Structure formats: C-alpha cells, structure tokens
Amino acid sequence: MTQSSVDQAYLAKRQLRKGTAGWLLLAGLGVSYVISGDFAGWNFGIAEAGWGGFAIAACLMALMYLALVLSLAEMSAAIPVAGGGYSFARQAMGPAGGYLTGLAVLIEYALAPAAIVIFIGSAVEALTGLDGPLVYLLFYAVFIGIHLAGVGEALKVMMVISGLAVFAILATAVALIGSFDSANLFDIAPTDAAGASTFMPYGWYGIWAALPFGMWLFLAVEGVPLAAEEAKDPARDMPKGIIAAMLFLLFTALLVVVLLAGVAGAEMIGQSGVPLVDALNAAGNPTLATLVNVLGLAGLIASFFSIIYGYSRLVFALSRAGYLPKKLSLTSSRKVPYLALIVPGIFGFLASLSGEGDLILAMAVVGATLSYALMALSHILLRLNRPDLPRPYRTPGGVVTSSIALVLALVALTGVYAFDPRAFNYTIVLFIIGAAYYFLYSKNKLVAKTAEEEFALVIAEPDVTPATPEPAISGAKP
C-alpha cells in the first residue's frame, strides 16, 4: 500500500460534513454557547464588587473577549480546521504548544456542560419534581442523540432554542426600561476596603474577584472556530460569524447588567438566583416573569447543547492528530464524530453526579483563561514568525490587539484564584495530569510530525492523491 493510500484510508473514516454552516448559523452557534450566562451567574459579581466595580470588571472582560475574537477571526480564516485554538497553537508553537492549548479548551468544554446540566436539573426539578441525576442522564442522552443525527439538523435545533432565550432577554429589557432608576445601581453601602466608594463599595479587590463573573457574559464564544471544517466558506464565514456573535453578546450583556440592577437594585440582583425574574417581579410584571423563568431554561439548554457540539469537534481534532486515542475521531455515515460525542458525555454525566455546579463551572473558567492566553500568544507568534501565511481576514490592530487579550487573560486567571482557590488548584491538577499523558505517551503517536503536514492532510480530499509526497504516518491504523 502506498503512503498516499494510507493517508486516504485514515482520513476517509474521519470526515466532517463540509459546507453545512453559513455565517448566520455560525453566529447563532456563538450566541448559543454563551446565552445561558445572561440569565444567571454573572450577577454574583455585583455581590463581590458592587455594581460599579462589577461594571469595570465586565468591561475589562468584554475588551478581552473582543480582542480575542478579532484574533481568532484571523486565525480561523487562515487555518480553517476543526481544532480551533489547538490548531492555531500547533501552527505557532509546535505539537506540545498545540496540545496544551487544546487541553485547556478541553477542560473548559468538557466541564461546562456538566455544570450547566446541574443547573438545568435544579430548574426542571423545581418545575416537575423529577430527580436531578435522572434529568442529567435524560438531557445528555437526548441532546447527544440530536447531534448524532447530523450537524445541520443540530445547528438548526440550536438556533430555535437560542431564539427563545434571546426573546426572553429582549422582552425583559423592553418591560424594564420604564422602571429604570440609576440610583438603584448604587444601593450597596461602601465598605472599608482599599479604594472603596459609593461607585465601587468593595474597592479594588472586589473588581479583581469579580472578573470571573464578567467572563460568564461571554464564556465559550471562542468555540465558533471549532466549526471551521463544516463552514460553507471558512475564509469569509468564520470571521463574520464569530464577530457577529460577539457584537450581539455585547449588546445583551449591556441590557442585563444595566437594566436589572437599575430596576431591582444592585443589592438584590447581586444575591438573586434568577435575576431577570426578580427584576420583572420588582417592576410589577409577574406574568412575564413566569414566562421568562421558563424560557431561562431554554438559555441553559442552548448553551448545554452547543458546548456538546464544541467538545466533540475538539476531541475529534485532537484524536485525528493522534494526541488522543485515534478511535475517537471515527465518523459515522452522517459524518458525525460519534465517539467524540459519546465518550466525553459519559465523563460529563459522571462529573454532574457530584452536584457541585458552581465548583465545576469555576474550574471550566480556569481552563478557559489558560486557553485564552495561549491562543492570544499563538496569534502574536504567527504574525511574527509566519508573515507569509495567507490571511483572508486581518485582525485590526494586529499584535497589539492580541497582546491586550493575552494580558487580560492572565489577569482574569488570577481573578479566578481570588474568587475560588479550590477550583483553581483542582484545574491545575487536571492540567498537569493531561500534560503528563502527552509527554509520557501520546507525543510518540502523532499522525503528522509538523503542523504543516497535519494541515495539508486535513485540507486534502481523501480520494485525491497529494501533489507532493506526504510524511510518514505513525500509528495510522484507525
């Protein structure tokens, strides 16, 4: 058997469905990843920093995400493969840098659905009385099943669910505007903390501890590039999709952060488990509050559903490259990586049985901030070391923009430690275990020895003999 036929046989069993998603579906995917964060979680940052302090933290995190998204838009158009941040980092920093970046993203994307399904379980149990673990199992089974039906079908279902959640946010905003009073934003009395004032009652430390909560308004939007191989025209669709998602999320974040506290008061919103509902009740809209309470479940489901998609594409890419067991990248007749959907789902379900939703989500945030720093660094290194790389879209501000993302990601990482040292330490232990797996085992199992070789293999059609000889493949049997 010739080398090229080995390549073809290997890749033919690891093909995603091309041309499934245009930029609008990609933007919808980006919104779906994040939208549950608008409904709850972010508001606890007000309890840490007061409204003004949280507003500063949220603005810093918005700047970090915008800078990161603009950097990812360039890299996803230039390197349109399913690995997202992993693929960019491998091009910039070699196999070890690629794997460590992919590992950080994997920690985020494997843990986040487990945390979200715990929150879903609490909501469903309150509405129906069903036992939490049974709900976890049901949701994992149903939504992994929808993904197994095919990416086009899954993304369309995702858009409908996300649309319901967006409707709830917009309807809430319209109902609250008439009751807004800026005095309500500053109803928390200043403490004696350093830098404390009426605007930021918990001082500078409060802003630092609130940074992770500011992230919840945008967490996981960086997952859009994981759909690059399924985009209709990656060079155009990826930048348009991820930037459009980010701009829309900035708009919804502004609505909830300003209006909810401006109606119900910062102190109440900072303690609320359902801030949209409590703000509507405070404004005298109990009927809409009940509807939004139900639609809030749609927001959780949208993020749960879409992040399952994200982890499957990341596991698929890492497995196809040989970092993870190669069987995980096998695809079905519908071009779906079925084992990459099912196996992490089993681990996520087992993690959800702990019931520690807040801890698991904080651990996901640690993985996220690590990956942001590494992805921003990848953009800088690619600009410096690969100026010849074709770039259909170029990041405004170039390395200055990605440097802003890098610095703020490192600051946000320390903020997670300030808020929850336990989550920080547990995640670092997971990261060390994952790194040991690579350095002690999988670095010798890679399919391609360089990023260029891997990229050439991925973008080549499996039934076309490459124009130039391909490198030797280590352990190419599926």
N, C-alpha and C positions, 0 to 999 in steps of 0.2 A: 504493500500500500504506500502511495506517495505521501510526502509531507502535507501537500495541499489537501489531499483527500481526507487525511486525519483531521485537519483543521475543519473541513466542511462537515464531517460526520459529528464532530464535537459540537460545533455551533448550530447545526441544523436542529438539534434537540434542545436548543437554548435560545429560541427566537421569540421576541415580543411582537405584538401586532402593530405594524407600522401605520402611521397616518390616521390614528384614531382620534386624536385630540387637537383641535384648533386652539387659538389663543384664548377664546372665551371660556372654553372648558378648563383650560389650564388656570385661568384667573379664578374660576369657580373652585377649582381644587385648592388653590392657595387660600381662599376665603374659608373653605370647609375645614382645612387644617386648624384654623385659628378661632373660628367664630364662637366656640364654647367659652373662650376666655373673656368675651364681653359680658357674659351672663353672671359670672361669679368668679371669685378668686382674686382678681386684680384689686378689688375694693379693700381687702385686708391691708393693702399698702397704706391706706389712709389711717388705719389704726397704728401703723408703725411710724408715720411721718406727718400726720395731719394732711389736710387737703393740699395746701401749698407745697409742702415737702414732697408729697406724692406726685403732684403735677410736675415738679422738677425732675424727679426720678423717671416718670413716664416719658417726659420729653427727651431725656438722655437716652432712654431705651428706644424710643421712636427714631432718634437720629442714628443709633447703632444699627437698627434693622434696615433703615432706608439706605445707609451706606453699604451694608452687607448685600442687600437685594440688588443694588446697582452693580456691585462687583460680581455677584452671581449671574446677573443678566449677561454680562460679557462672557464669562467662562462657560455658561451653559450653551450659548450660541456657538462658541468656538470649539467646545468639546461636548457634543450632544449625545452623551451616553447615560445609561440608567443609573450609574453610581453616584451622580450628583457630586457632593462635596468630596467623596472618596476619589472619584475620577479626576477632579481638578487637582487635588493634593498629590495624587500619584504622578501626574504630569509635572508638578512643581517640585516635589520633594522625594520622589522615588517610591519604591514599594513600602518601606517602613512608614514614611510620612502619610502615604495614601491609606494604609491600613489603620493607623492610629486615628486619622480623621474619620474614616468610616466607622471605626469602633465607637468613637464619641457620639456620632449620629445614631448608631445602632442602639446605644444605651438610651438615648432620648426617645427614639421611635418605638423601641420595644417596651419601655416602661410607661410612656404616656398613655397608651390605650388601657393598660391595667389600672392606672389611676382614674381615668375617665369612666371606665365601666363600673368602678366602685361608686362614683358619683351618680351614674345612671341608675345603679341598683338602689341607692338610697331614695332617689326620686320615684322610681317605679314601686318600691316597697311602700312609700307613703301614699301613693295613688291606689294601689291594688292589693297590698298586703303580701305580695309574693316575696319569698325568701331571697335575700341578697345573692348568695352563691348560685342559686338556680337562675337568677336573672343574668349574672355574669356569663354563665355557660350558654344560655339561650342567645344572648347578644353576640358573643364570639362566633357561635355556630351559624347563626343566620347571616351575619354580615361577611364572614369569610366565605360562606356559600354564595352570596351575591357576587363577590369578587371572582370566584371560580367560574362564574357564568361568562366572564369576559370583561375587558377593561372598558369598552364602550358602554355596555349596559351599566356597569358600576358607576362610571363618572356621571351618567345621566341621572341615576337614582340620587347620587351625591348632590347634584345641582338642585334637585327638588327639595331635599331635606334642608340644604343650606338656605334655599329661598324662603322657607318657612321661618327659619331662625332670623334671617335678615328682616323679614316683615315684622317680626316681634320687636326688634330693636328700633326700627323706623317708626312703628306705631307708638311705641313708648315715648320716643322723642317728641313726636307731634303732640301727644297728650300732655307732656310735662312743660313744654315751653311757656305756656301762660302762667304757670305757678313758680317760675324760677325767681329766686331772690339771692343775690350774690352774698348777702350777709350770712346765709346758711352755710356757705363754704368754710367759714372761719369760726365755727361754734365750739371748737376744742380749745380749752384754756392752755396757754403756754406753760411748759414745764421749766425746770431749772437746768435743762440740758444745754450744752455749749451751742451757741448760735440760735437758741430758741426765740421765737417771736410769735405774734398772732398768725402770721402767714405760714410759718413752719414751726409748730408748737413743740416738736420733739427734736429740733435742732438738726445739726449736720449728720449726726449718727442715724437719725431717723431716715434721712434721704438714702443713706448707704444701705440700710436694712430693707428699704422699700424697693430697691432696684429689681429684685426677682419678681415682685408683683407687677412692676411696669412691663416686664417681659411677657407676662401672661396675656397681654393685649395683642401680641404679635407672634407668640411662640409657635414654631413649626412652619411659618410661611416659607422658610428656606427650603422646604421639601419639594417645591414645584419642579426643580431640575431633575428630580428622580423620574419624571415622566418624559424626559427628553427623547428617548428612543421611540416613544409612542406618539410624538407630536407630528402634525402634518408637515410643517415646515419649521424645524427647530431653529434655524438661523433668525427667523422673524417671530415665530410664535412664542419661543421661550422668553425673550426679553419683554415682549408686550404682555404676556400672561402674568409673569411674576411682578412686574412693575404695577400693572393694573390692580392686582390683588393687594399689593402694599398700599397703594393710594386709597383704595376703598377701606382698608382696615384702619388707616389713619383717621378717616372720616368717622367711622363707627366708634373708634376709641375716644375721639373728641366729644361725641354725643354723650356717651355713657359717663365719662369722667366728670364732665362739667354739669350736665343736667341732673343726674341723680342726686349728687350732694347738694346742688343748688336748690333742690326741691325738698328733700327729706332731711337735710343737714348732714355735715361731714361725719359727726359722731355716730349717727345711726347707720349710715351707709358703711362706715368702717367696720361695723360689727355684724352686718347682715349676711345671712347665708343665701338670700335671694334678693339682691339689691334692686333689680328692675321692679320686682313685685312689690317690695316695700315702698319704693318711691311712688309707684302708682297708687297704692293704698293711701299714702300720706297726702297725695294730691286729690283724693276722692274719686278714684277710678277703679272700684273693686271688680267690676265685670271684666275690664281689660286686663286687670292684674291677674285674674284667674286664667284668662286665655294665654297671657304671656308666661305664666307659670307652667302651663302645658307645653307651649312652644319652646320654652327654655330647654326642655328635654330634647327637642329637635336639634338645638345647638350642640348639646353634648353628643348626640348620635352622629351628627355631621363630622365632628372632629374625630370621634372614635372610628368611624367608617373610613375617613380619608387617611388617617395615620396608619391604619392597617395596610392600605394601599402603599403608603410610603415605605414602611418597613419591608414589605415583600419585594419591592424593587431594589432596595438597598441590599438585602440578603441575596437576591438573585445576582446582582452585580459582583458582590464580594465572593460568592460561590463560583460564578463563571470564571472569575480570575484566579481561583484556586486558594484564596485566603480562608474560605470556609469549605466544608465538605462539598464536593462537586455535585452530588446528587440534589442539593438544594436548589440548583439553577435549572433543573429539568423543567420544560414547559409542556402543557397539555395540548390537545388538538386545537383548543381555542387560544393558544399562545399565551397561556397564563402560567406563571411560576407557582404551581400548586403546593409544593413542599415549602417554598419560601413564605407562603401564606399560612400554612397549617402549623408548621413546627414552632415558629415564634409565637403563634397564637396560643399554643399549648402552654408555653412558658409564661406568657402574659396572664392566662387564666389562673395558673398556679400562684403567680405573684398577687393577683387580685384577691385570693382567698385570705390574705393577711388582713384585709380591710383597712390598711394604712394608706388611704388615698393621698393625704397631704404629704406624707413622707415620700411616697413613690413619685409624686409629681415634682417635689423638690429635687429628688435625685435626677429626674429627667431634665430639669433645668440645668443642673451641673453638667450633664453630658452635652446639652445644647451649647452652653457658653464655651466649653472646651472646643467644640467643633467650630464655633463662630471664629474664634481666634485663629484656628488652623486654616479655615477657608479664606479668611482675610489675608493671612500670610501667604497663602497659595497665589492669590491674585497679585500681590506685590512681587513675588518671585517670578511668576510667569511674565509680568511686564518687564522685569529687569533681565531675565535670562532667555526669554522666548519672544523677543520683539517681532520675529518673523511669523509668529503664529497668526493665521488668518482670523480676524475678529470682525464678524458681521455687525456686531454692536460693540461700542467702546464706552466704558464707564466714564461719565462726566467727572472730571477732577482726577482721574487716573489713580495713582498710588496714594495720593492724599486722601481720597475717599476711603479706600480700603484700610489705610492706616488709622483713620478715625474709628472704623469698625473694630479693628484689632485692639486699640487701646480701650475702648468702651467695653469690649467683650471681656477683657482681663479685669477691668474694674467690676463688671457685673458678676464675674466668678467669685471675687472676694465678697461681694454682697450676699451671695448665697451662703457663704460661710458665716457671715454676720447674723443672718437670719436663722440658719439651721445647721450647726456644725455636724450633727449626726448624719444628715443627708449628704453633706459634702464628703465626709470620711467614708461612708459606705460606697459612694460612687467612685471615689478614687481607688478603693479596694477592687471594685469590679473592673475598673480600667486597667489596673495592674495585672489582674488575672487574664484579661483579654489580651494584653500586650505579651504576656508570657506565652500564651498559646501561639502567637505569631513567631516570636523569636526562637522558641524551642521546637516548633513543629512546622507550621504552615508556610514559613518563608521558603522552604525547600519544595513546596508543592505548587508553585505558581505556574500558571499556564503560559504566560509570556514574561520574559526576563526584564523588559523595559516597558515604560508607559506607551511609547510609540508603537511597539509591537502589539500591545494589547488593543490600542485604539484602531490600528489597521485591521486586526482580526474582527473587531466588533462591527466596524462600519462596512466591511466587505460582505456581499451577498454570499450565503453559504454554498450556493451552487455555481459560483464563478471562481475560476482559478485565479489567484492573485497575479498581478503583472510581475511582481518581484518575489524572490524566494522568501518564505516565512521562516521565522526562527524555530528551533526545536521546541517541542512542547513536552513539558514534564508532567507525567501522570495524566495524559489526555483522555483516558477512558472514562466514560460517564459513570 
